[in-house]
Amino acid sequence: MKLATLTSVIVMTAATAAFAEGIDADGDGVVTVDEAVAMHPDLTPEAFSTADANDDGVLDAEELAAALEAGLIPNET
């Protein structure tokens, strides 16, 4: 349980760092597929869609953290 909690904290930190490093290019608090592909050119629309848990067309910090943890988006931090 402690390992899972620690892993979650690390992934959320990575997601926050990704936002800070510019993946959210327009600073609106969410990541569009275009913003994600600009940072990760190998990201497929299918992987982005899988990461977009609520199907709203963008990734929020929680969805980004889950995508990083699942390996859908490379974690380069």
All heavy atoms as a GROMACS GRO file, in nm:
protein
  539
    1MET      N    1   0.083  -0.120   0.000
    1MET     CA    2   0.000   0.000   0.000
    1MET      C    3   0.087   0.126   0.000
    1MET      O    4   0.059   0.220  -0.072
    1MET     CB    5  -0.094  -0.006   0.121
    1MET     CG    6  -0.188   0.110   0.128
    1MET     SD    7  -0.303   0.104  -0.012
    1MET     CE    8  -0.426   0.212   0.043
    2LYS      N    9   0.191   0.125   0.083
    2LYS     CA   10   0.280   0.241   0.088
    2LYS      C   11   0.351   0.262  -0.046
    2LYS      O   12   0.368   0.374  -0.089
    2LYS     CB   13   0.382   0.227   0.201
    2LYS     CG   14   0.323   0.240   0.337
    2LYS     CD   15   0.428   0.228   0.444
    2LYS     CE   16   0.365   0.237   0.582
    2LYS     NZ   17   0.467   0.225   0.686
    3LEU      N   18   0.388   0.151  -0.110
    3LEU     CA   19   0.454   0.162  -0.240
    3LEU      C   20   0.360   0.221  -0.344
    3LEU      O   21   0.400   0.307  -0.422
    3LEU     CB   22   0.504   0.026  -0.286
    3LEU     CG   23   0.576   0.023  -0.422
    3LEU    CD1   24   0.696   0.116  -0.421
    3LEU    CD2   25   0.617  -0.118  -0.457
    4ALA      N   26   0.234   0.180  -0.341
    4ALA     CA   27   0.136   0.234  -0.435
    4ALA      C   28   0.116   0.382  -0.412
    4ALA      O   29   0.105   0.460  -0.507
    4ALA     CB   30   0.004   0.159  -0.424
    5THR      N   31   0.110   0.422  -0.288
    5THR     CA   32   0.094   0.565  -0.255
    5THR      C   33   0.215   0.643  -0.301
    5THR      O   34   0.202   0.750  -0.361
    5THR     CB   35   0.072   0.584  -0.104
    5THR    OG1   36  -0.044   0.509  -0.066
    5THR    CG2   37   0.053   0.730  -0.069
    6LEU      N   38   0.333   0.591  -0.274
    6LEU     CA   39   0.456   0.658  -0.317
    6LEU      C   40   0.462   0.668  -0.468
    6LEU      O   41   0.497   0.773  -0.523
    6LEU     CB   42   0.578   0.583  -0.264
    6LEU     CG   43   0.715   0.640  -0.303
    6LEU    CD1   44   0.729   0.784  -0.252
    6LEU    CD2   45   0.827   0.553  -0.249
    7THR      N   46   0.425   0.562  -0.537
    7THR     CA   47   0.424   0.563  -0.683
    7THR      C   48   0.328   0.669  -0.735
    7THR      O   49   0.360   0.744  -0.827
    7THR     CB   50   0.385   0.424  -0.739
    7THR    OG1   51   0.481   0.329  -0.692
    7THR    CG2   52   0.381   0.425  -0.890
    8SER      N   53   0.210   0.678  -0.674
    8SER     CA   54   0.112   0.780  -0.715
    8SER      C   55   0.166   0.920  -0.696
    8SER      O   56   0.147   1.007  -0.780
    8SER     CB   57  -0.018   0.762  -0.637
    8SER     OG   58  -0.079   0.641  -0.670
    9VAL      N   59   0.233   0.943  -0.585
    9VAL     CA   60   0.292   1.075  -0.558
    9VAL      C   61   0.398   1.108  -0.662
    9VAL      O   62   0.403   1.220  -0.714
    9VAL     CB   63   0.350   1.082  -0.415
    9VAL    CG1   64   0.435   1.206  -0.395
    9VAL    CG2   65   0.238   1.076  -0.312
   10ILE      N   66   0.480   1.011  -0.694
   10ILE     CA   67   0.586   1.033  -0.793
   10ILE      C   68   0.526   1.064  -0.930
   10ILE      O   69   0.569   1.156  -0.999
   10ILE     CB   70   0.681   0.912  -0.800
   10ILE    CG1   71   0.762   0.903  -0.671
   10ILE    CG2   72   0.772   0.919  -0.922
   10ILE    CD1   73   0.840   0.774  -0.654
   11VAL      N   74   0.424   0.989  -0.969
   11VAL     CA   75   0.362   1.011  -1.100
   11VAL      C   76   0.291   1.146  -1.103
   11VAL      O   77   0.300   1.219  -1.202
   11VAL     CB   78   0.266   0.896  -1.136
   11VAL    CG1   79   0.184   0.927  -1.258
   11VAL    CG2   80   0.346   0.767  -1.157
   12MET      N   81   0.220   1.183  -0.998
   12MET     CA   82   0.155   1.315  -0.994
   12MET      C   83   0.259   1.426  -1.000
   12MET      O   84   0.238   1.528  -1.066
   12MET     CB   85   0.068   1.330  -0.869
   12MET     CG   86  -0.066   1.260  -0.880
   12MET     SD   87  -0.170   1.317  -1.017
   12MET     CE   88  -0.210   1.482  -0.965
   13THR      N   89   0.372   1.406  -0.934
   13THR     CA   90   0.480   1.504  -0.941
   13THR      C   91   0.532   1.515  -1.084
   13THR      O   92   0.557   1.625  -1.134
   13THR     CB   93   0.595   1.465  -0.845
   13THR    OG1   94   0.543   1.459  -0.712
   13THR    CG2   95   0.708   1.565  -0.850
   14ALA      N   96   0.544   1.402  -1.151
   14ALA     CA   97   0.589   1.403  -1.291
   14ALA      C   98   0.488   1.474  -1.379
   14ALA      O   99   0.524   1.550  -1.468
   14ALA     CB  100   0.613   1.260  -1.340
   15ALA      N  101   0.360   1.452  -1.353
   15ALA     CA  102   0.256   1.518  -1.432
   15ALA      C  103   0.260   1.668  -1.409
   15ALA      O  104   0.248   1.747  -1.503
   15ALA     CB  105   0.118   1.462  -1.398
   16THR      N  106   0.276   1.709  -1.285
   16THR     CA  107   0.286   1.851  -1.253
   16THR      C  108   0.409   1.911  -1.320
   16THR      O  109   0.403   2.021  -1.376
   16THR     CB  110   0.292   1.872  -1.101
   16THR    OG1  111   0.175   1.814  -1.043
   16THR    CG2  112   0.298   2.018  -1.064
   17ALA      N  113   0.519   1.838  -1.317
   17ALA     CA  114   0.641   1.885  -1.383
   17ALA      C  115   0.619   1.896  -1.533
   17ALA      O  116   0.668   1.990  -1.597
   17ALA     CB  117   0.757   1.791  -1.353
   18ALA      N  118   0.545   1.802  -1.591
   18ALA     CA  119   0.518   1.808  -1.735
   18ALA      C  120   0.440   1.933  -1.770
   18ALA      O  121   0.467   2.000  -1.870
   18ALA     CB  122   0.442   1.684  -1.780
   19PHE      N  123   0.341   1.969  -1.687
   19PHE     CA  124   0.267   2.093  -1.710
   19PHE      C  125   0.362   2.212  -1.700
   19PHE      O  126   0.360   2.302  -1.783
   19PHE     CB  127   0.152   2.108  -1.609
   19PHE     CG  128   0.025   2.044  -1.654
   19PHE    CD1  129  -0.008   1.916  -1.612
   19PHE    CD2  130  -0.064   2.110  -1.737
   19PHE    CE1  131  -0.126   1.856  -1.653
   19PHE    CE2  132  -0.183   2.051  -1.778
   19PHE     CZ  133  -0.214   1.923  -1.736
   20ALA      N  134   0.448   2.211  -1.598
   20ALA     CA  135   0.541   2.322  -1.577
   20ALA      C  136   0.643   2.332  -1.689
   20ALA      O  137   0.687   2.442  -1.722
   20ALA     CB  138   0.612   2.304  -1.443
   21GLU      N  139   0.679   2.219  -1.748
   21GLU     CA  140   0.780   2.219  -1.855
   21GLU      C  141   0.724   2.256  -1.991
   21GLU      O  142   0.794   2.257  -2.089
   21GLU     CB  143   0.847   2.082  -1.862
   21GLU     CG  144   0.936   2.053  -1.744
   21GLU     CD  145   0.991   1.912  -1.747
   21GLU    OE1  146   0.970   1.841  -1.847
   21GLU    OE2  147   1.053   1.874  -1.648
   22GLY      N  148   0.595   2.283  -1.999
   22GLY     CA  149   0.543   2.336  -2.123
   22GLY      C  150   0.453   2.246  -2.204
   22GLY      O  151   0.416   2.284  -2.315
   23ILE      N  152   0.418   2.127  -2.154
   23ILE     CA  153   0.327   2.044  -2.233
   23ILE      C  154   0.193   2.114  -2.248
   23ILE      O  155   0.127   2.102  -2.350
   23ILE     CB  156   0.312   1.902  -2.174
   23ILE    CG1  157   0.248   1.809  -2.278
   23ILE    CG2  158   0.239   1.902  -2.042
   23ILE    CD1  159   0.254   1.662  -2.243
   24ASP      N  160   0.154   2.192  -2.147
   24ASP     CA  161   0.032   2.275  -2.156
   24ASP      C  162   0.072   2.410  -2.212
   24ASP      O  163   0.086   2.509  -2.141
   24ASP     CB  164  -0.031   2.288  -2.017
   24ASP     CG  165  -0.155   2.375  -2.016
   24ASP    OD1  166  -0.214   2.397  -2.123
   24ASP    OD2  167  -0.192   2.423  -1.907
   25ALA      N  168   0.092   2.414  -2.343
   25ALA     CA  169   0.150   2.531  -2.409
   25ALA      C  170   0.073   2.660  -2.388
   25ALA      O  171   0.132   2.767  -2.376
   25ALA     CB  172   0.166   2.504  -2.558
   26ASP      N  173  -0.059   2.652  -2.382
   26ASP     CA  174  -0.137   2.775  -2.367
   26ASP      C  175  -0.173   2.806  -2.222
   26ASP      O  176  -0.240   2.905  -2.194
   26ASP     CB  177  -0.262   2.774  -2.455
   26ASP     CG  178  -0.360   2.663  -2.420
   26ASP    OD1  179  -0.340   2.593  -2.319
   26ASP    OD2  180  -0.457   2.645  -2.496
   27GLY      N  181  -0.130   2.721  -2.129
   27GLY     CA  182  -0.149   2.748  -1.987
   27GLY      C  183  -0.292   2.741  -1.939
   27GLY      O  184  -0.324   2.797  -1.833
   28ASP      N  185  -0.379   2.669  -2.010
   28ASP     CA  186  -0.520   2.664  -1.969
   28ASP      C  187  -0.551   2.553  -1.869
   28ASP      O  188  -0.665   2.534  -1.830
   28ASP     CB  189  -0.612   2.654  -2.091
   28ASP     CG  190  -0.595   2.525  -2.170
   28ASP    OD1  191  -0.504   2.445  -2.139
   28ASP    OD2  192  -0.673   2.505  -2.265
   29GLY      N  193  -0.449   2.479  -1.828
   29GLY     CA  194  -0.469   2.376  -1.725
   29GLY      C  195  -0.503   2.239  -1.779
   29GLY      O  196  -0.522   2.145  -1.702
   30VAL      N  197  -0.511   2.225  -1.910
   30VAL     CA  198  -0.536   2.095  -1.973
   30VAL      C  199  -0.444   2.080  -2.094
   30VAL      O  200  -0.390   2.178  -2.145
   30VAL     CB  201  -0.684   2.078  -2.015
   30VAL    CG1  202  -0.776   2.072  -1.895
   30VAL    CG2  203  -0.727   2.186  -2.112
   31VAL      N  204  -0.426   1.956  -2.138
   31VAL     CA  205  -0.338   1.927  -2.250
   31VAL      C  206  -0.422   1.874  -2.367
   31VAL      O  207  -0.493   1.775  -2.352
   31VAL     CB  208  -0.232   1.822  -2.211
   31VAL    CG1  209  -0.144   1.787  -2.330
   31VAL    CG2  210  -0.147   1.874  -2.096
   32THR      N  211  -0.412   1.942  -2.480
   32THR     CA  212  -0.480   1.896  -2.602
   32THR      C  213  -0.392   1.792  -2.672
   32THR      O  214  -0.272   1.780  -2.643
   32THR     CB  215  -0.506   2.012  -2.699
   32THR    OG1  216  -0.379   2.063  -2.744
   32THR    CG2  217  -0.587   2.123  -2.633
   33VAL      N  218  -0.450   1.722  -2.767
   33VAL     CA  219  -0.371   1.626  -2.843
   33VAL      C  220  -0.259   1.696  -2.918
   33VAL      O  221  -0.146   1.644  -2.926
   33VAL     CB  222  -0.461   1.541  -2.937
   33VAL    CG1  223  -0.521   1.626  -3.048
   33VAL    CG2  224  -0.384   1.423  -2.994
   34ASP      N  225  -0.284   1.816  -2.970
   34ASP     CA  226  -0.178   1.890  -3.041
   34ASP      C  227  -0.064   1.927  -2.948
   34ASP      O  228   0.053   1.918  -2.986
   34ASP     CB  229  -0.236   2.016  -3.106
   34ASP     CG  230  -0.329   1.985  -3.222
   34ASP    OD1  231  -0.319   1.876  -3.282
   34ASP    OD2  232  -0.414   2.071  -3.253
   35GLU      N  233  -0.096   1.971  -2.826
   35GLU     CA  234   0.008   2.005  -2.728
   35GLU      C  235   0.088   1.880  -2.691
   35GLU      O  236   0.212   1.886  -2.681
   35GLU     CB  237  -0.053   2.066  -2.602
   35GLU     CG  238  -0.109   2.205  -2.624
   35GLU     CD  239  -0.189   2.257  -2.505
   35GLU    OE1  240  -0.256   2.176  -2.435
   35GLU    OE2  241  -0.186   2.379  -2.483
   36ALA      N  242   0.019   1.769  -2.672
   36ALA     CA  243   0.087   1.645  -2.634
   36ALA      C  244   0.179   1.596  -2.746
   36ALA      O  245   0.294   1.557  -2.720
   36ALA     CB  246  -0.015   1.539  -2.597
   37VAL      N  247   0.130   1.600  -2.869
   37VAL     CA  248   0.211   1.554  -2.982
   37VAL      C  249   0.330   1.647  -3.007
   37VAL      O  250   0.437   1.602  -3.047
   37VAL     CB  251   0.123   1.539  -3.109
   37VAL    CG1  252   0.207   1.516  -3.233
   37VAL    CG2  253   0.025   1.423  -3.090
   38ALA      N  254   0.313   1.775  -2.980
   38ALA     CA  255   0.425   1.869  -2.995
   38ALA      C  256   0.541   1.832  -2.902
   38ALA      O  257   0.658   1.846  -2.940
   38ALA     CB  258   0.379   2.012  -2.968
   39MET      N  259   0.509   1.782  -2.784
   39MET     CA  260   0.612   1.741  -2.688
   39MET      C  261   0.656   1.596  -2.709
   39MET      O  262   0.768   1.560  -2.676
   39MET     CB  263   0.562   1.759  -2.545
   39MET     CG  264   0.539   1.903  -2.503
   39MET     SD  265   0.692   1.998  -2.486
   39MET     CE  266   0.760   1.926  -2.340
   40HIS      N  267   0.565   1.514  -2.760
   40HIS     CA  268   0.591   1.371  -2.778
   40HIS      C  269   0.543   1.329  -2.917
   40HIS      O  270   0.434   1.274  -2.932
   40HIS     CB  271   0.519   1.289  -2.670
   40HIS     CG  272   0.557   1.328  -2.531
   40HIS    ND1  273   0.675   1.290  -2.473
   40HIS    CD2  274   0.493   1.406  -2.440
   40HIS    CE1  275   0.682   1.341  -2.351
   40HIS    NE2  276   0.574   1.412  -2.330
   41PRO      N  277   0.625   1.354  -3.019
   41PRO     CA  278   0.582   1.329  -3.158
   41PRO      C  279   0.539   1.186  -3.188
   41PRO      O  280   0.463   1.164  -3.282
   41PRO     CB  281   0.705   1.368  -3.241
   41PRO     CG  282   0.784   1.458  -3.153
   41PRO     CD  283   0.757   1.415  -3.012
   42ASP      N  284   0.584   1.091  -3.110
   42ASP     CA  285   0.547   0.952  -3.134
   42ASP      C  286   0.413   0.915  -3.071
   42ASP      O  287   0.364   0.803  -3.091
   42ASP     CB  288   0.655   0.857  -3.080
   42ASP     CG  289   0.786   0.869  -3.157
   42ASP    OD1  290   0.781   0.909  -3.275
   42ASP    OD2  291   0.891   0.838  -3.100
   43LEU      N  292   0.352   1.006  -2.998
   43LEU     CA  293   0.224   0.980  -2.934
   43LEU      C  294   0.116   0.964  -3.041
   43LEU      O  295   0.100   1.049  -3.128
   43LEU     CB  296   0.186   1.095  -2.840
   43LEU     CG  297   0.053   1.082  -2.768
   43LEU    CD1  298   0.057   0.968  -2.668
   43LEU    CD2  299   0.018   1.213  -2.699
   44THR      N  300   0.043   0.855  -3.033
   44THR     CA  301  -0.063   0.831  -3.131
   44THR      C  302  -0.196   0.890  -3.082
   44THR      O  303  -0.217   0.902  -2.960
   44THR     CB  304  -0.083   0.681  -3.156
   44THR    OG1  305  -0.132   0.620  -3.036
   44THR    CG2  306   0.046   0.615  -3.202
   45PRO      N  307  -0.283   0.925  -3.173
   45PRO     CA  308  -0.417   0.970  -3.132
   45PRO      C  309  -0.490   0.864  -3.049
   45PRO      O  310  -0.565   0.897  -2.958
   45PRO     CB  311  -0.489   0.996  -3.264
   45PRO     CG  312  -0.380   1.023  -3.362
   45PRO     CD  313  -0.264   0.937  -3.318
   46GLU      N  314  -0.464   0.738  -3.079
   46GLU     CA  315  -0.528   0.630  -3.003
   46GLU      C  316  -0.481   0.629  -2.858
   46GLU      O  317  -0.561   0.609  -2.767
   46GLU     CB  318  -0.500   0.494  -3.070
   46GLU     CG  319  -0.565   0.476  -3.205
   46GLU     CD  320  -0.489   0.544  -3.320
   46GLU    OE1  321  -0.370   0.585  -3.302
   46GLU    OE2  322  -0.549   0.558  -3.427
   47ALA      N  323  -0.350   0.647  -2.836
   47ALA     CA  324  -0.298   0.651  -2.700
   47ALA      C  325  -0.353   0.772  -2.625
   47ALA      O  326  -0.389   0.762  -2.507
   47ALA     CB  327  -0.145   0.654  -2.702
   48PHE      N  328  -0.361   0.886  -2.693
   48PHE     CA  329  -0.418   1.005  -2.630
   48PHE      C  330  -0.563   0.979  -2.592
   48PHE      O  331  -0.606   1.012  -2.481
   48PHE     CB  332  -0.409   1.127  -2.723
   48PHE     CG  333  -0.455   1.254  -2.659
   48PHE    CD1  334  -0.365   1.335  -2.590
   48PHE    CD2  335  -0.588   1.294  -2.664
   48PHE    CE1  336  -0.407   1.452  -2.529
   48PHE    CE2  337  -0.632   1.410  -2.604
   48PHE     CZ  338  -0.541   1.490  -2.536
   49SER      N  339  -0.639   0.919  -2.682
   49SER     CA  340  -0.779   0.890  -2.656
   49SER      C  341  -0.795   0.795  -2.538
   49SER      O  342  -0.885   0.812  -2.455
   49SER     CB  343  -0.843   0.830  -2.781
   49SER     OG  344  -0.979   0.804  -2.758
   50THR      N  345  -0.708   0.697  -2.528
   50THR     CA  346  -0.710   0.605  -2.415
   50THR      C  347  -0.682   0.679  -2.285
   50THR      O  348  -0.747   0.653  -2.183
   50THR     CB  349  -0.606   0.492  -2.435
   50THR    OG1  350  -0.640   0.420  -2.554
   50THR    CG2  351  -0.603   0.398  -2.318
   51ALA      N  352  -0.590   0.774  -2.288
   51ALA     CA  353  -0.556   0.851  -2.169
   51ALA      C  354  -0.668   0.946  -2.128
   51ALA      O  355  -0.682   0.980  -2.010
   51ALA     CB  356  -0.428   0.930  -2.194
   52ASP      N  357  -0.749   0.988  -2.224
   52ASP     CA  358  -0.857   1.083  -2.199
   52ASP      C  359  -0.978   1.008  -2.140
   52ASP      O  360  -1.075   0.978  -2.206
   52ASP     CB  361  -0.896   1.153  -2.330
   52ASP     CG  362  -1.004   1.256  -2.313
   52ASP    OD1  363  -1.032   1.296  -2.199
   52ASP    OD2  364  -1.063   1.297  -2.415
   53ALA      N  365  -0.970   0.982  -2.010
   53ALA     CA  366  -1.066   0.895  -1.941
   53ALA      C  367  -1.210   0.945  -1.950
   53ALA      O  368  -1.303   0.866  -1.957
   53ALA     CB  369  -1.026   0.878  -1.795
   54ASN      N  370  -1.229   1.076  -1.949
   54ASN     CA  371  -1.366   1.130  -1.951
   54ASN      C  372  -1.411   1.173  -2.090
   54ASN      O  373  -1.517   1.232  -2.106
   54ASN     CB  374  -1.382   1.244  -1.851
   54ASN     CG  375  -1.296   1.363  -1.882
   54ASN    OD1  376  -1.223   1.366  -1.980
   54ASN    ND2  377  -1.301   1.464  -1.795
   55ASP      N  378  -1.331   1.143  -2.191
   55ASP     CA  379  -1.365   1.171  -2.331
   55ASP      C  380  -1.402   1.316  -2.359
   55ASP      O  381  -1.488   1.343  -2.443
   55ASP     CB  382  -1.479   1.079  -2.379
   55ASP     CG  383  -1.438   0.934  -2.386
   55ASP    OD1  384  -1.323   0.907  -2.426
   55ASP    OD2  385  -1.520   0.847  -2.349
   56ASP      N  386  -1.332   1.409  -2.292
   56ASP     CA  387  -1.362   1.551  -2.318
   56ASP      C  388  -1.264   1.613  -2.418
   56ASP      O  389  -1.271   1.731  -2.448
   56ASP     CB  390  -1.365   1.632  -2.189
   56ASP     CG  391  -1.232   1.639  -2.116
   56ASP    OD1  392  -1.135   1.570  -2.157
   56ASP    OD2  393  -1.224   1.712  -2.016
   57GLY      N  394  -1.174   1.531  -2.473
   57GLY     CA  395  -1.083   1.579  -2.575
   57GLY      C  396  -0.955   1.642  -2.525
   57GLY      O  397  -0.872   1.685  -2.604
   58VAL      N  398  -0.938   1.649  -2.393
   58VAL     CA  399  -0.818   1.705  -2.332
   58VAL      C  400  -0.777   1.620  -2.213
   58VAL      O  401  -0.857   1.543  -2.160
   58VAL     CB  402  -0.838   1.852  -2.288
   58VAL    CG1  403  -0.862   1.943  -2.407
   58VAL    CG2  404  -0.951   1.864  -2.187
   59LEU      N  405  -0.652   1.634  -2.170
   59LEU     CA  406  -0.604   1.566  -2.051
   59LEU      C  407  -0.586   1.666  -1.939
   59LEU      O  408  -0.520   1.769  -1.957
   59LEU     CB  409  -0.470   1.498  -2.077
   59LEU     CG  410  -0.462   1.396  -2.190
   59LEU    CD1  411  -0.322   1.339  -2.200
   59LEU    CD2  412  -0.564   1.286  -2.172
   60ASP      N  413  -0.646   1.636  -1.823
   60ASP     CA  414  -0.618   1.717  -1.705
   60ASP      C  415  -0.499   1.654  -1.632
   60ASP      O  416  -0.443   1.554  -1.678
   60ASP     CB  417  -0.742   1.728  -1.615
   60ASP     CG  418  -0.794   1.594  -1.566
   60ASP    OD1  419  -0.716   1.496  -1.556
   60ASP    OD2  420  -0.915   1.586  -1.536
   61ALA      N  421  -0.458   1.711  -1.520
   61ALA     CA  422  -0.340   1.663  -1.450
   61ALA      C  423  -0.355   1.518  -1.406
   61ALA      O  424  -0.260   1.439  -1.414
   61ALA     CB  425  -0.309   1.753  -1.331
   62GLU      N  426  -0.474   1.480  -1.362
   62GLU     CA  427  -0.497   1.342  -1.317
   62GLU      C  428  -0.487   1.244  -1.434
   62GLU      O  429  -0.426   1.138  -1.422
   62GLU     CB  430  -0.634   1.334  -1.250
   62GLU     CG  431  -0.661   1.200  -1.182
   62GLU     CD  432  -0.792   1.202  -1.106
   62GLU    OE1  433  -0.809   1.289  -1.017
   62GLU    OE2  434  -0.876   1.117  -1.137
   63GLU      N  435  -0.547   1.279  -1.546
   63GLU     CA  436  -0.540   1.192  -1.664
   63GLU      C  437  -0.396   1.184  -1.716
   63GLU      O  438  -0.351   1.077  -1.757
   63GLU     CB  439  -0.632   1.244  -1.775
   63GLU     CG  440  -0.779   1.227  -1.744
   63GLU     CD  441  -0.869   1.301  -1.842
   63GLU    OE1  442  -0.832   1.412  -1.887
   63GLU    OE2  443  -0.978   1.248  -1.870
   64LEU      N  444  -0.325   1.296  -1.713
   64LEU     CA  445  -0.186   1.296  -1.757
   64LEU      C  446  -0.102   1.206  -1.666
   64LEU      O  447  -0.020   1.127  -1.714
   64LEU     CB  448  -0.129   1.438  -1.760
   64LEU     CG  449   0.015   1.451  -1.806
   64LEU    CD1  450   0.033   1.396  -1.947
   64LEU    CD2  451   0.060   1.596  -1.800
   65ALA      N  452  -0.124   1.216  -1.535
   65ALA     CA  453  -0.051   1.132  -1.440
   65ALA      C  454  -0.078   0.984  -1.467
   65ALA      O  455   0.014   0.902  -1.468
   65ALA     CB  456  -0.088   1.168  -1.297
   66ALA      N  457  -0.204   0.949  -1.491
   66ALA     CA  458  -0.240   0.810  -1.519
   66ALA      C  459  -0.177   0.764  -1.650
   66ALA      O  460  -0.130   0.650  -1.660
   66ALA     CB  461  -0.391   0.796  -1.524
   67ALA      N  462  -0.173   0.852  -1.750
   67ALA     CA  463  -0.112   0.817  -1.879
   67ALA      C  464   0.038   0.794  -1.864
   67ALA      O  465   0.094   0.703  -1.925
   67ALA     CB  466  -0.140   0.926  -1.982
   68LEU      N  467   0.102   0.877  -1.784
   68LEU     CA  468   0.245   0.859  -1.758
   68LEU      C  469   0.269   0.727  -1.686
   68LEU      O  470   0.358   0.650  -1.723
   68LEU     CB  471   0.300   0.975  -1.674
   68LEU     CG  472   0.309   1.110  -1.744
   68LEU    CD1  473   0.333   1.221  -1.643
   68LEU    CD2  474   0.420   1.108  -1.848
   69GLU      N  475   0.187   0.698  -1.586
   69GLU     CA  476   0.202   0.575  -1.508
   69GLU      C  477   0.179   0.452  -1.596
   69GLU      O  478   0.247   0.351  -1.582
   69GLU     CB  479   0.105   0.575  -1.390
   69GLU     CG  480   0.126   0.459  -1.296
   69GLU     CD  481   0.043   0.470  -1.169
   69GLU    OE1  482  -0.046   0.554  -1.161
   69GLU    OE2  483   0.072   0.392  -1.077
   70ALA      N  484   0.083   0.461  -1.687
   70ALA     CA  485   0.052   0.348  -1.776
   70ALA      C  486   0.148   0.337  -1.893
   70ALA      O  487   0.142   0.240  -1.968
   70ALA     CB  488  -0.092   0.364  -1.828
   71GLY      N  489   0.233   0.436  -1.911
   71GLY     CA  490   0.328   0.433  -2.022
   71GLY      C  491   0.267   0.477  -2.154
   71GLY      O  492   0.329   0.458  -2.260
   72LEU      N  493   0.149   0.536  -2.150
   72LEU     CA  494   0.086   0.586  -2.273
   72LEU      C  495   0.159   0.708  -2.327
   72LEU      O  496   0.161   0.732  -2.447
   72LEU     CB  497  -0.060   0.620  -2.249
   72LEU     CG  498  -0.151   0.503  -2.216
   72LEU    CD1  499  -0.289   0.553  -2.170
   72LEU    CD2  500  -0.166   0.412  -2.338
   73ILE      N  501   0.214   0.787  -2.235
   73ILE     CA  502   0.295   0.904  -2.269
   73ILE      C  503   0.430   0.885  -2.203
   73ILE      O  504   0.437   0.854  -2.085
   73ILE     CB  505   0.229   1.034  -2.219
   73ILE    CG1  506   0.094   1.055  -2.288
   73ILE    CG2  507   0.321   1.154  -2.242
   73ILE    CD1  508   0.016   1.175  -2.238
   74PRO      N  509   0.539   0.900  -2.278
   74PRO     CA  510   0.671   0.881  -2.218
   74PRO      C  511   0.697   0.977  -2.104
   74PRO      O  512   0.664   1.094  -2.112
   74PRO     CB  513   0.768   0.909  -2.334
   74PRO     CG  514   0.685   0.908  -2.457
   74PRO     CD  515   0.546   0.938  -2.418
   75ASN      N  516   0.755   0.926  -1.998
   75ASN     CA  517   0.791   1.009  -1.883
   75ASN      C  518   0.940   1.040  -1.893
   75ASN      O  519   1.024   0.955  -1.867
   75ASN     CB  520   0.762   0.935  -1.753
   75ASN     CG  521   0.786   1.021  -1.630
   75ASN    OD1  522   0.834   1.132  -1.641
   75ASN    ND2  523   0.755   0.968  -1.515
   76GLU      N  524   0.970   1.162  -1.935
   76GLU     CA  525   1.109   1.201  -1.959
   76GLU      C  526   1.168   1.283  -1.846
   76GLU      O  527   1.270   1.346  -1.862
   76GLU     CB  528   1.116   1.279  -2.091
   76GLU     CG  529   1.073   1.195  -2.208
   76GLU     CD  530   1.059   1.271  -2.336
   76GLU    OE1  531   1.078   1.394  -2.337
   76GLU    OE2  532   1.028   1.209  -2.438
   77THR      N  533   1.100   1.285  -1.730
   77THR     CA  534   1.152   1.363  -1.617
   77THR      C  535   1.246   1.280  -1.534
   77THR      O  536   1.252   1.160  -1.541
   77THR     CB  537   1.039   1.416  -1.529
   77THR    OG1  538   0.962   1.306  -1.481
   77THR    CG2  539   0.952   1.513  -1.604
   0.00000   0.00000   0.00000
